Amino acid sequence: MERPNFPKRVVITGGMPYGSKELHFGHIGGVFVHADVFARFMKDRIGEENVIFVSGTDCYGSPIVEKYRTLKSAGECDGSIIDFVKKNHDSQRDTLENYLIGLSLFGASAFGIGGEKHAEFSREVFGKLLKSGALSMLSTKQFYDEERGTFLNGRQVVGRCPINGCKSEQAYADECSLGHQYFPEELIAPVSTLSGKPPVLKDVKNWYLDIEKFAPYLKDLMVEWESNPQVRAFLTNVCKESLVKPTLYTKTENKAAVDKILASSGLKYICEVDEQKNNCKVEFDKLSDREAACDLLAQNGIRFRTGKTLVPFRISGNIEWGVKIPDEGDMKDLTFWVWPESLWAPISFTQAYLESVGKSKEQWRDWWCSDEAGVYQFIGEDNIYFYALAEGALFEALNFDKEWNIKMPTIVPNKHILFFNSKASSSGKIKPPMAQELLSHYSAEQLRAHFFGLGLGNASVPFQPKPYNPNPTNQGDPVYKEWSMFTNFLNRAVRTLFYSFQKYNNGVQTVPQGNVSAEILQECEKQIVEYENHMYRFEFSDVMVQLEEFFKYINKTLSERMSALQKNFDEAEFRQTIIDGMHLVKTATALSHPIAPSSTEKVREYLGLTCAQLYSWDNIFKSIGELVEKAHCLKFLEPKIDFFTRPSWQYN
């Protein structure tokens, strides 16, 4: 296999959890573990100084305001909204650390150095967007609760998603829980969460980015992505669902009425009947034509659903809790809508990290704009519209004068991680266990291995921890599966190497000198390049399958050769077995390091190697003999010591 090429510098982002809650298992298992393993791999592969791994608490937006209001009303929350957010931020940070997530910076968009840089950069972004001509001031509808006398933010309105075929459990003012975008007036059966009554719609002005203008760029981007082995196929498939002409759907029997109404409107449209789906599809060239048609059909009592398409991306809102937008004309006292500002927050956090290590924040361009750099964003599939289409249009708009030239990141989406057989969401019917809570049942590395091996790049997969199973069986816990290959095969192989070395080497801990045999060198080289290609293509479940087979090979090889020595000891064969065994263990430990950073450190300690000697890919193909002094010694391994372990309570 050919070895893949990686950028010289990379930024890796792990999504931004809302500041309204602690982390549940989906945050960790669906995004952060995968981002962290890849970040650790890249640190080993291109050098730790060439990798920045950032994330942070998404502090603003209506979900936080609504949760804070609810808790405050119930007497369950003291202090200000920023106190509420900071408490959740601290909890999120601690949980990430407990899962060994090695972020360069876990910031916050509302406070600290991350918040400071985010506010500064947000103002800079707005000025650049305004100068580019990409922003439009539009008068749109916003929900208003007449009983409470107040405009409603996004999460204070619930209803049914108007997008045809959507199966979202919850829809809000202008987006549903699956990420579909629509105009507020399209929401079906809206209800105010404040009064429990249907709200009315009133006109408000906001800034919008017209994504429709960037459709040619986004379509070209899809063509580019389809030939890129690092882009998951379902990412482009989801994007292309919105890169279509504006449509609406109605019942087949409405076709004659629709034709009659629209024919006299002067709107250009195509109306076709789909006999299989028993509906009528009406297609328009422009979004404005479809919206005009929607008004006409609604006035005439024709029921319809709209289809996915590119809709104007709202930049501002009138919610007080947000990053302030500079006043422009009669547009005063507006704040950024949380979604757009969260898209450039990773750049803000990159600036914050650079300043925190004594560098200039302006060096962010070396990481986001340079041809030698790359950005990898790990997300859940519900956020594809924002990170692929909205972000693509936003960055292209910001690059209008070529001053920045922000590169489009490589988006790494994961499918849903289910809780047993249902989608788990803190806003849905199935409440997921908190991530911190799981650590009372499993070790961090056990969960890291399990989540990493689930295959979320291919399909939605259930997480089925036995302690939470309402109908447990006598079968083992599925969560143990991936980690058992470390505790069974690799752990046994490392122990066999050390104990056999100590047994036959007459108490001397000095490593024998010599060349690794050709067969072992070839096997290790093959494993390294195959692993590297899997990581390059984000084939994470394939990494776990490969490692398991490699661990079995190492364990079998060492067991057979040591058994032969027990029957007929030969000094030369013993020395060669130790040299070969150490190269196998070194290779397996280096490849395991991103997944099991704590346990591999224990192996490194007993091998007597530095981090650079063992983990750096500058030395990945080299034997231990090539890296150390001739008199290199191993650390003595006491009896009954394990390197890869399960928590003691799991044996009870």
C-alpha positions as CSV (number, residue, x, y, z in Angstrom):
1,M,0.0,0.0,0.0
2,E,1.1,3.5,-0.7
3,R,1.6,5.8,2.3
4,P,-0.9,8.8,2.4
5,N,0.2,12.4,2.6
6,F,-0.7,14.5,5.6
7,P,-0.6,18.3,6.0
8,K,2.4,19.8,7.8
9,R,0.1,21.4,10.4
10,V,-3.5,20.6,11.4
11,V,-6.3,21.9,13.5
12,I,-8.8,19.4,14.8
13,T,-12.1,20.4,16.3
14,G,-14.5,18.3,18.4
15,G,-17.8,20.1,18.1
16,M,-19.1,22.6,20.7
17,P,-21.5,21.3,23.4
18,Y,-24.2,23.6,24.5
19,G,-23.6,25.4,27.8
20,S,-27.0,24.4,29.1
21,K,-26.1,20.9,30.3
22,E,-23.4,18.4,31.3
23,L,-22.1,16.0,28.6
24,H,-24.0,12.9,27.9
25,F,-22.5,9.7,26.5
26,G,-23.4,10.8,22.9
27,H,-21.1,13.8,23.1
28,I,-18.2,11.6,24.2
29,G,-18.9,8.5,22.2
30,G,-20.2,10.1,19.0
31,V,-17.7,12.9,18.6
32,F,-15.0,13.6,21.2
33,V,-13.4,10.1,21.4
34,H,-13.0,10.0,17.6
35,A,-11.6,13.5,17.4
36,D,-9.2,12.8,20.3
37,V,-7.9,9.5,18.8
38,F,-7.2,11.2,15.5
39,A,-5.6,14.2,17.2
40,R,-3.3,11.9,19.1
41,F,-2.5,10.0,16.0
42,M,-1.6,13.2,14.2
43,K,0.6,14.4,17.0
44,D,2.5,11.1,16.7
45,R,2.5,11.3,12.9
46,I,3.5,14.9,12.2
47,G,4.7,16.1,15.6
48,E,2.9,17.4,18.7
49,E,3.9,21.0,17.9
50,N,2.1,20.8,14.6
51,V,-1.3,19.9,16.0
52,I,-3.9,22.1,17.6
53,F,-7.0,20.4,19.0
54,V,-9.7,22.8,20.1
55,S,-13.3,22.8,21.3
56,G,-15.3,24.7,23.8
57,T,-18.6,25.4,25.4
58,D,-21.2,27.0,23.1
59,C,-22.4,29.6,25.6
60,Y,-25.0,31.5,23.7
61,G,-28.3,30.8,22.1
62,S,-31.9,30.1,22.9
63,P,-31.4,26.6,24.3
64,I,-29.3,28.0,27.1
65,V,-31.7,30.9,27.8
66,E,-34.7,28.6,27.9
67,K,-33.0,26.1,30.2
68,Y,-31.8,28.8,32.5
69,R,-35.3,30.4,32.6
70,T,-36.9,27.1,33.4
71,L,-34.5,26.2,36.2
72,K,-34.6,29.8,37.6
73,S,-38.4,29.7,37.7
74,A,-38.4,26.4,39.5
75,G,-35.9,27.7,42.1
76,E,-33.3,25.2,40.9
77,C,-30.7,27.7,39.8
78,D,-29.0,30.5,41.6
79,G,-26.9,33.3,40.1
80,S,-26.7,34.8,36.7
81,I,-26.9,33.1,33.3
82,I,-23.2,33.3,33.0
83,D,-22.8,31.6,36.3
84,F,-25.1,28.9,35.0
85,V,-23.1,28.5,31.8
86,K,-19.7,28.5,33.6
87,K,-20.9,25.8,36.0
88,N,-21.8,23.6,33.0
89,H,-18.5,24.5,31.2
90,D,-16.5,23.4,34.2
91,S,-18.4,20.1,34.3
92,Q,-17.8,19.5,30.6
93,R,-14.1,20.3,30.9
94,D,-13.7,17.9,33.9
95,T,-15.6,15.1,32.1
96,L,-13.4,15.5,29.0
97,E,-10.3,15.2,31.1
98,N,-11.7,12.1,32.8
99,Y,-12.1,10.5,29.4
100,L,-8.5,11.4,28.5
101,I,-9.5,13.9,25.8
102,G,-6.3,15.8,25.3
103,L,-7.5,19.2,24.0
104,S,-5.1,22.0,23.4
105,L,-7.8,24.4,24.5
106,F,-11.3,23.8,25.8
107,G,-12.6,27.4,25.7
108,A,-15.9,29.1,26.2
109,S,-17.5,31.6,23.8
110,A,-18.7,33.9,26.6
111,F,-15.8,34.2,29.0
112,G,-12.1,33.7,29.5
113,I,-9.5,34.1,26.8
114,G,-11.7,32.1,24.4
115,G,-14.7,34.5,24.9
116,E,-12.5,37.5,24.6
117,K,-11.0,36.4,21.2
118,H,-14.4,35.2,20.1
119,A,-16.0,38.6,20.6
120,E,-13.2,40.3,18.8
121,F,-13.1,37.9,15.8
122,S,-16.9,38.0,15.5
123,R,-16.9,41.7,15.0
124,E,-14.1,41.3,12.4
125,V,-16.1,38.6,10.6
126,F,-19.3,40.8,10.5
127,G,-17.4,43.7,9.1
128,K,-15.8,41.5,6.4
129,L,-19.2,39.9,5.5
130,L,-20.8,43.3,5.3
131,K,-18.0,44.6,3.1
132,S,-18.2,41.6,0.8
133,G,-21.9,42.3,0.0
134,A,-22.8,38.8,1.1
135,L,-25.2,40.1,3.8
136,S,-28.8,41.2,3.2
137,M,-31.2,42.9,5.6
138,L,-34.5,41.0,5.4
139,S,-37.8,41.5,7.0
140,T,-39.0,38.1,8.2
141,K,-41.6,36.7,10.6
142,Q,-40.9,36.0,14.2
143,F,-43.1,34.3,16.8
144,Y,-44.7,36.6,19.4
145,D,-46.5,35.4,22.5
146,E,-49.5,37.8,22.9
147,E,-50.3,36.6,26.4
148,R,-46.8,37.2,27.7
149,G,-46.2,40.2,25.5
150,T,-42.8,39.1,24.3
151,F,-41.0,37.8,21.2
152,L,-40.1,34.2,21.4
153,N,-36.6,32.8,20.8
154,G,-36.0,29.7,18.8
155,R,-36.5,27.1,21.6
156,Q,-39.5,28.8,23.1
157,V,-41.6,27.6,20.1
158,V,-42.3,24.0,19.4
159,G,-44.3,22.3,16.6
160,R,-43.9,19.9,13.7
161,C,-41.2,20.2,11.0
162,P,-42.6,21.3,7.6
163,I,-39.9,19.5,5.6
164,N,-41.4,16.7,3.6
165,G,-40.6,13.3,5.0
166,C,-38.9,14.7,8.2
167,K,-39.0,12.3,11.2
168,S,-37.8,14.7,13.8
169,E,-39.1,14.3,17.3
170,Q,-39.0,18.1,17.9
171,A,-39.2,21.2,15.7
172,Y,-38.5,24.7,16.8
173,A,-39.1,28.2,15.4
174,D,-36.9,27.8,12.3
175,E,-35.0,24.5,12.6
176,C,-35.8,21.0,13.8
177,S,-33.8,18.6,15.9
178,L,-32.5,16.9,12.7
179,G,-31.0,20.2,11.5
180,H,-33.6,21.0,8.8
181,Q,-33.9,24.8,8.0
182,Y,-37.2,26.6,7.2
183,F,-38.9,29.9,7.6
184,P,-40.9,30.4,10.9
185,E,-44.2,30.7,9.0
186,E,-43.7,27.2,7.7
187,L,-43.6,25.5,11.2
188,I,-46.7,23.3,11.6
189,A,-48.9,23.7,14.7
190,P,-46.6,26.1,16.6
191,V,-47.1,26.5,20.4
192,S,-45.4,28.9,22.8
193,T,-43.5,27.1,25.7
194,L,-44.2,30.2,27.9
195,S,-48.0,30.3,27.7
196,G,-48.8,27.0,26.0
197,K,-50.8,28.8,23.4
198,P,-50.3,29.3,19.6
199,P,-48.1,32.5,19.1
200,V,-48.7,35.0,16.3
201,L,-46.1,36.1,13.7
202,K,-44.7,39.7,13.6
203,D,-42.3,41.2,11.2
204,V,-38.7,41.7,12.4
205,K,-35.5,42.7,10.5
206,N,-32.3,40.6,10.6
207,W,-29.1,40.1,8.7
208,Y,-29.0,37.0,6.4
209,L,-26.3,35.3,4.3
210,D,-27.9,34.3,1.0
211,I,-26.6,30.7,0.7
212,E,-28.5,30.3,-2.6
213,K,-25.9,32.6,-4.3
214,F,-23.2,30.1,-3.3
215,A,-24.9,27.1,-4.8
216,P,-22.5,26.8,-7.8
217,Y,-19.5,26.8,-5.4
218,L,-21.2,24.2,-3.1
219,K,-22.0,22.0,-6.0
220,D,-18.4,22.1,-7.2
221,L,-17.3,21.3,-3.7
222,M,-19.5,18.2,-3.8
223,V,-17.8,17.0,-7.0
224,E,-14.4,17.6,-5.3
225,W,-15.5,15.7,-2.2
226,E,-16.9,12.7,-4.1
227,S,-13.4,12.0,-5.4
228,N,-11.8,12.5,-2.0
229,P,-11.1,9.3,0.0
230,Q,-11.2,11.3,3.3
231,V,-14.9,12.3,2.7
232,R,-17.6,9.9,3.9
233,A,-20.1,9.2,1.2
234,F,-23.1,9.9,3.3
235,L,-21.8,13.5,3.9
236,T,-22.1,14.4,0.2
237,N,-25.4,12.5,-0.1
238,V,-26.9,14.6,2.7
239,C,-25.6,17.8,1.3
240,K,-26.9,17.1,-2.2
241,E,-30.4,16.7,-0.7
242,S,-30.4,20.5,-0.1
243,L,-28.6,21.4,-3.3
244,V,-31.8,21.1,-5.4
245,K,-34.3,23.5,-6.7
246,P,-36.9,24.8,-4.2
247,T,-39.9,22.5,-4.1
248,L,-43.2,21.9,-2.3
249,Y,-45.3,18.8,-2.1
250,T,-49.1,18.4,-1.9
251,K,-51.6,15.6,-2.4
252,T,-52.2,14.3,-5.9
253,E,-55.8,15.4,-5.9
254,N,-54.7,19.0,-5.4
255,K,-52.8,19.2,-8.7
256,A,-55.6,20.9,-10.7
257,A,-56.2,23.5,-8.0
258,V,-52.4,24.2,-7.7
259,D,-52.1,24.6,-11.5
260,K,-55.1,27.0,-11.5
261,I,-53.7,29.1,-8.7
262,L,-50.1,29.3,-9.9
263,A,-50.9,29.6,-13.6
264,S,-52.3,33.1,-13.0
265,S,-49.5,34.2,-10.7
266,G,-46.8,34.5,-13.3
267,L,-44.5,32.3,-11.3
268,K,-42.3,29.8,-13.2
269,Y,-42.8,26.3,-11.9
270,I,-43.0,22.6,-12.9
271,C,-45.7,20.4,-11.4
272,E,-45.4,16.6,-11.6
273,V,-47.3,13.8,-10.0
274,D,-45.4,10.9,-8.4
275,E,-47.9,7.9,-8.5
276,Q,-45.8,5.8,-6.2
277,K,-45.6,8.3,-3.4
278,N,-49.2,9.6,-4.2
279,N,-48.1,13.2,-4.1
280,C,-47.6,16.2,-6.3
281,K,-44.2,17.8,-6.6
282,V,-44.0,21.5,-7.5
283,E,-40.5,22.8,-8.5
284,F,-39.3,26.4,-8.8
285,D,-36.2,28.1,-10.1
286,K,-35.9,30.5,-7.1
287,L,-36.6,30.3,-3.4
288,S,-38.5,33.6,-3.6
289,D,-40.9,32.0,-6.2
290,R,-41.6,29.1,-3.9
291,E,-42.3,31.3,-0.9
292,A,-44.7,33.4,-3.0
293,A,-46.4,30.2,-4.1
294,C,-46.6,29.0,-0.5
295,D,-48.5,32.2,0.4
296,L,-50.9,31.8,-2.5
297,L,-51.6,28.1,-1.7
298,A,-52.1,28.8,2.0
299,Q,-54.5,31.6,1.2
300,N,-56.5,29.2,-0.9
301,G,-56.6,26.5,1.8
302,I,-54.2,24.1,0.0
303,R,-52.1,22.1,2.4
304,F,-48.5,21.3,1.5
305,R,-45.1,20.5,2.7
306,T,-41.8,22.1,1.6
307,G,-38.7,20.2,0.4
308,K,-35.1,20.6,1.4
309,T,-33.2,23.4,-0.3
310,L,-30.8,26.2,0.4
311,V,-32.5,28.9,2.5
312,P,-31.1,32.3,3.7
313,F,-28.8,31.7,6.6
314,R,-29.7,33.9,9.5
315,I,-26.8,35.8,11.0
316,S,-28.5,37.9,13.6
317,G,-31.3,37.8,16.2
318,N,-32.9,39.9,18.9
319,I,-32.0,37.6,21.8
320,E,-30.1,39.6,24.4
321,W,-27.8,36.7,25.4
322,G,-25.4,36.6,22.5
323,V,-22.3,38.2,21.0
324,K,-23.2,41.8,20.2
325,I,-23.2,42.7,16.5
326,P,-21.8,46.2,15.6
327,D,-24.7,48.6,15.0
328,E,-25.2,49.3,11.3
329,G,-27.8,51.8,10.1
330,D,-31.1,51.2,11.8
331,M,-30.0,47.7,12.8
332,K,-29.3,48.2,16.5
333,D,-29.1,46.0,19.5
334,L,-28.8,42.8,17.5
335,T,-26.7,39.8,18.5
336,F,-25.3,37.0,16.4
337,W,-27.5,33.9,16.0
338,V,-25.7,31.1,17.8
339,W,-25.2,28.9,14.7
340,P,-23.1,31.2,12.5
341,E,-20.9,32.4,15.4
342,S,-20.3,28.8,16.5
343,L,-18.9,28.0,13.0
344,W,-16.1,30.5,13.4
345,A,-15.6,29.9,17.1
346,P,-12.9,27.2,16.4
347,I,-10.9,30.0,14.7
348,S,-11.4,32.2,17.7
349,F,-10.3,29.3,20.0
350,T,-7.2,28.8,17.7
351,Q,-6.3,32.4,18.3
352,A,-6.9,32.0,22.0
353,Y,-4.6,28.9,22.1
354,L,-1.9,30.6,20.2
355,E,-1.9,33.6,22.6
356,S,-1.9,31.3,25.6
357,V,1.4,29.7,24.4
358,G,3.0,33.1,23.7
359,K,2.4,33.3,20.0
360,S,0.5,36.0,18.0
361,K,-3.2,35.4,17.5
362,E,-2.7,36.5,13.9
363,Q,-0.8,33.2,13.3
364,W,-4.2,31.6,13.0
365,R,-3.9,32.0,9.2
366,D,-0.9,29.7,9.2
367,W,-3.4,27.0,10.4
368,W,-6.6,27.9,8.6
369,C,-5.5,29.5,5.4
370,S,-2.2,27.9,4.4
371,D,-1.9,25.3,1.7
372,E,0.4,23.4,4.0
373,A,-2.2,23.1,6.7
374,G,-5.5,21.2,7.1
375,V,-8.5,21.4,9.4
376,Y,-10.6,18.4,10.4
377,Q,-14.0,18.9,12.0
378,F,-15.7,16.0,13.8
379,I,-19.4,16.4,14.1
380,G,-22.7,14.4,14.4
381,E,-24.7,13.9,11.3
382,D,-27.5,16.2,12.4
383,N,-25.1,19.1,12.0
384,I,-24.1,18.4,8.4
385,Y,-26.1,21.3,6.9
386,F,-24.4,23.8,9.1
387,Y,-20.8,22.6,8.9
388,A,-20.8,21.6,5.2
389,L,-23.2,23.9,3.4
390,A,-23.6,27.0,5.7
391,E,-20.0,26.9,6.7
392,G,-18.9,26.5,3.1
393,A,-20.9,29.5,1.9
394,L,-19.8,31.5,4.9
395,F,-16.1,30.9,4.4
396,E,-16.3,31.5,0.7
397,A,-18.0,34.9,1.5
398,L,-15.2,35.8,3.9
399,N,-12.6,35.0,1.2
400,F,-14.0,37.6,-1.2
401,D,-10.9,39.8,-1.1
402,K,-8.4,36.9,-0.8
403,E,-7.0,38.5,2.4
404,W,-7.8,35.4,4.4
405,N,-8.4,32.5,2.0
406,I,-9.8,30.2,4.7
407,K,-9.7,26.6,3.5
408,M,-12.8,24.5,3.6
409,P,-12.2,22.0,6.5
410,T,-12.5,18.2,6.0
411,I,-15.8,17.3,7.7
412,V,-15.8,14.0,9.5
413,P,-19.5,13.2,10.4
414,N,-20.6,10.3,12.5
415,K,-23.9,8.6,12.4
416,H,-26.2,8.5,15.5
417,I,-25.0,6.6,18.5
418,L,-28.2,5.0,19.8
419,F,-29.1,4.1,23.3
420,F,-30.0,0.5,22.9
421,N,-32.4,0.8,19.8
422,S,-33.5,4.5,20.2
423,K,-31.9,7.8,19.4
424,A,-30.8,9.3,22.6
425,S,-31.1,13.1,23.0
426,S,-31.4,15.3,26.0
427,S,-34.3,17.1,24.2
428,G,-35.9,13.8,23.0
429,K,-38.0,11.1,24.6
430,I,-35.1,8.8,25.4
431,K,-32.8,10.4,28.0
432,P,-29.2,9.3,27.7
433,P,-26.9,8.6,30.7
434,M,-24.4,11.2,31.5
435,A,-20.9,10.6,30.4
436,Q,-19.4,11.1,33.9
437,E,-21.9,8.5,35.2
438,L,-20.6,5.8,32.9
439,L,-17.2,6.0,34.5
440,S,-18.6,4.4,37.6
441,H,-19.2,1.3,35.5
442,Y,-16.3,1.3,33.0
443,S,-12.8,2.7,32.7
444,A,-12.1,5.6,30.3
445,E,-10.0,3.5,28.0
446,Q,-12.6,0.7,28.0
447,L,-15.2,3.2,26.8
448,R,-12.7,4.9,24.3
449,A,-12.0,1.6,22.6
450,H,-15.7,0.7,22.5
451,F,-16.9,4.0,21.1
452,F,-14.0,4.1,18.6
453,G,-14.8,0.6,17.3
454,L,-18.6,1.1,16.8
455,G,-18.4,2.0,13.1
456,L,-20.3,5.2,13.3
457,G,-18.8,6.3,10.1
458,N,-21.0,3.7,8.3
459,A,-24.2,3.4,10.2
460,S,-26.1,4.3,13.4
461,V,-25.1,1.8,16.0
462,P,-26.6,1.0,19.5
463,F,-24.7,1.6,22.7
464,Q,-25.9,-1.2,25.0
465,P,-24.2,-1.1,28.4
466,K,-25.4,-4.0,30.5
467,P,-25.9,-2.0,33.8
468,Y,-28.6,0.0,31.9
469,N,-30.3,-2.9,30.2
470,P,-33.9,-3.2,31.5
471,N,-33.8,-6.9,30.3
472,P,-30.3,-8.1,31.1
473,T,-29.2,-11.6,30.0
474,N,-26.5,-13.9,31.2
475,Q,-24.4,-12.9,28.2
476,G,-21.4,-10.6,28.6
477,D,-21.4,-6.9,28.5
478,P,-21.1,-5.6,24.8
479,V,-19.0,-2.7,26.1
480,Y,-16.2,-5.0,27.1
481,K,-15.6,-6.4,23.6
482,E,-13.1,-3.9,22.1
483,W,-11.0,-3.5,25.2
484,S,-10.8,-7.2,25.7
485,M,-8.4,-7.5,22.7
486,F,-6.0,-5.2,24.7
487,T,-6.4,-7.0,28.0
488,N,-6.4,-10.5,26.5
489,F,-4.0,-10.5,23.5
490,L,-1.7,-7.5,23.8
491,N,-1.4,-7.6,27.5
492,R,-0.5,-11.3,27.5
493,A,2.0,-10.7,24.7
494,V,3.8,-7.9,26.6
495,R,3.9,-10.0,29.8
496,T,5.2,-13.0,27.9
497,L,8.0,-10.9,26.5
498,F,9.1,-9.4,29.8
499,Y,8.7,-12.5,32.0
500,S,10.5,-14.8,29.5
501,F,13.3,-12.2,29.1
502,Q,13.8,-12.1,32.8
503,K,13.6,-15.9,33.2
504,Y,16.2,-16.8,30.6
505,N,18.5,-13.8,30.8
506,N,19.9,-14.8,34.3
507,G,18.6,-11.6,36.0
508,V,20.4,-9.3,33.6
509,Q,18.0,-6.5,32.2
510,T,20.3,-5.5,29.3
511,V,18.6,-5.8,25.9
512,P,20.4,-8.1,23.5
513,Q,21.8,-6.5,20.3
514,G,21.0,-7.6,16.8
515,N,18.8,-7.2,13.8
516,V,15.1,-7.8,13.7
517,S,14.3,-10.8,11.4
518,A,13.1,-10.0,7.9
519,E,9.7,-11.7,8.5
520,I,8.9,-9.6,11.6
521,L,10.2,-6.4,9.9
522,Q,7.9,-7.0,6.9
523,E,4.9,-7.8,9.1
524,C,5.3,-4.6,11.2
525,E,5.8,-2.5,8.1
526,K,2.7,-3.9,6.6
527,Q,0.7,-3.2,9.8
528,I,2.0,0.3,10.1
529,V,1.1,1.4,6.5
530,E,-2.3,-0.3,6.7
531,Y,-3.1,1.4,10.0
532,E,-1.9,4.8,8.6
533,N,-4.2,4.4,5.6
534,H,-7.2,3.5,7.8
535,M,-6.6,6.6,9.9
536,Y,-6.2,8.8,6.8
537,R,-9.6,7.6,5.6
538,F,-11.2,7.8,9.0
539,E,-11.9,4.0,8.9
540,F,-11.9,3.8,12.6
541,S,-13.7,0.5,13.1
542,D,-11.3,-1.1,10.5
543,V,-8.4,0.1,12.7
544,M,-9.8,-1.9,15.6
545,V,-10.3,-5.0,13.5
546,Q,-6.7,-4.7,12.2
547,L,-5.2,-4.2,15.6
548,E,-7.0,-7.2,17.0
549,E,-5.6,-9.4,14.3
550,F,-2.1,-8.0,14.9
551,F,-2.4,-8.5,18.6
552,K,-3.4,-12.1,18.0
553,Y,-0.4,-12.6,15.7
554,I,2.0,-11.1,18.2
555,N,0.6,-13.2,21.0
556,K,0.7,-16.4,18.9
557,T,4.2,-15.8,17.6
558,L,5.7,-15.1,21.1
559,S,3.8,-18.0,22.7
560,E,4.9,-20.5,20.1
561,R,8.6,-19.4,20.2
562,M,8.8,-19.3,24.0
563,S,7.2,-22.7,24.2
564,A,9.8,-24.1,21.8
565,L,12.5,-22.6,23.9
566,Q,11.1,-24.2,27.0
567,K,11.4,-27.6,25.4
568,N,14.8,-27.0,23.8
569,F,16.6,-23.9,24.9
570,D,18.9,-22.3,22.4
571,E,20.8,-19.1,23.3
572,A,20.9,-17.7,19.8
573,E,17.2,-18.4,19.2
574,F,16.4,-16.8,22.6
575,R,18.2,-13.6,21.7
576,Q,16.4,-13.4,18.3
577,T,13.1,-14.0,19.9
578,I,13.6,-11.2,22.3
579,I,14.8,-8.8,19.6
580,D,11.8,-9.7,17.4
581,G,9.4,-9.6,20.3
582,M,10.5,-6.2,21.4
583,H,10.0,-4.9,17.8
584,L,6.5,-6.4,17.7
585,V,5.6,-4.9,21.1
586,K,7.1,-1.5,20.2
587,T,5.0,-1.4,17.0
588,A,1.8,-2.5,18.6
589,T,2.2,-0.1,21.5
590,A,2.9,2.9,19.2
591,L,-0.3,2.0,17.1
592,S,-2.3,1.7,20.3
593,H,-1.2,4.9,21.8
594,P,-3.9,7.2,20.4
595,I,-6.6,4.8,21.7
596,A,-5.1,3.9,25.0
597,P,-2.8,6.7,26.0
598,S,-2.6,5.8,29.7
599,S,-1.9,2.0,29.4
600,T,0.6,2.5,26.6
601,E,2.5,4.9,28.9
602,K,3.0,2.0,31.3
603,V,4.5,-0.2,28.5
604,R,6.8,2.7,27.5
605,E,8.0,3.0,31.1
606,Y,9.0,-0.6,31.3
607,L,10.6,-0.6,27.8
608,G,12.7,2.3,29.0
609,L,12.0,4.5,26.0
610,T,11.2,8.2,25.6
611,C,7.9,9.3,24.1
612,A,9.7,10.4,20.9
613,Q,11.5,7.0,20.7
614,L,8.3,5.0,21.0
615,Y,5.4,7.1,19.6
616,S,7.0,9.5,17.0
617,W,6.4,8.3,13.5
618,D,9.9,9.5,12.7
619,N,10.9,6.3,14.5
620,I,8.0,4.1,13.7
621,F,9.9,1.7,11.4
622,K,13.0,1.6,13.5
623,S,13.8,-1.2,16.0
624,I,14.6,-0.5,19.6
625,G,18.2,-1.4,18.9
626,E,18.5,1.4,16.5
627,L,17.1,4.0,19.0
628,V,19.0,3.2,22.2
629,E,22.5,2.8,23.6
630,K,24.1,-0.6,23.4
631,A,23.7,-1.1,27.2
632,H,19.9,-0.3,27.2
633,C,18.0,-2.0,30.0
634,L,14.4,-2.9,30.5
635,K,12.6,-2.1,33.8
636,F,12.2,-5.2,35.9
637,L,8.6,-6.5,35.8
638,E,7.3,-7.7,39.1
639,P,5.1,-10.7,39.3
640,K,1.4,-10.4,38.5
641,I,1.7,-7.0,36.8
642,D,-0.7,-6.1,33.9
643,F,-0.3,-3.3,31.4
644,F,-3.9,-3.2,30.0
645,T,-6.5,-3.8,32.6
646,R,-10.2,-3.8,33.5
647,P,-11.5,-2.1,36.6
648,S,-11.3,-4.4,39.6
649,W,-15.1,-4.3,40.2
650,Q,-15.8,-5.9,36.8
651,Y,-14.3,-9.1,38.1
652,N,-16.8,-9.4,41.0
